[in-house]
């Protein structure tokens, strides 16, 4: 069901009904992917995003606060970038991260799983 939710969310983006935001940390992580097919697919999508967030002092400072609260460094950069972009939603498949992120102040960004986001968007 989660995979179907992700596909539905991607479809909405492809139809122009959602905006996709990416970040410097996401680009870095994508380039670390050792699977060439996955890496190529991710990089292709990243070239088409609606908004790109560069690493900034604000992102780094917020990220450090999240790390101090027990969030892994890369996860904290992803979330801090989404908040900097004032994203409505931050979607993650990582259940441990999701649980921690829901306890953080992420305003204005709401942290959801793909299934929760699909419900929120009435998919």
Beta strands, then each sheet from edge to edge (+ up, - down):
strand 1: 21-23
strand 2: 51-53
strand 3: 89-91
strand 4: 110-112
sheet 1: 1+ 2+
sheet 2: 3+ 4+
end
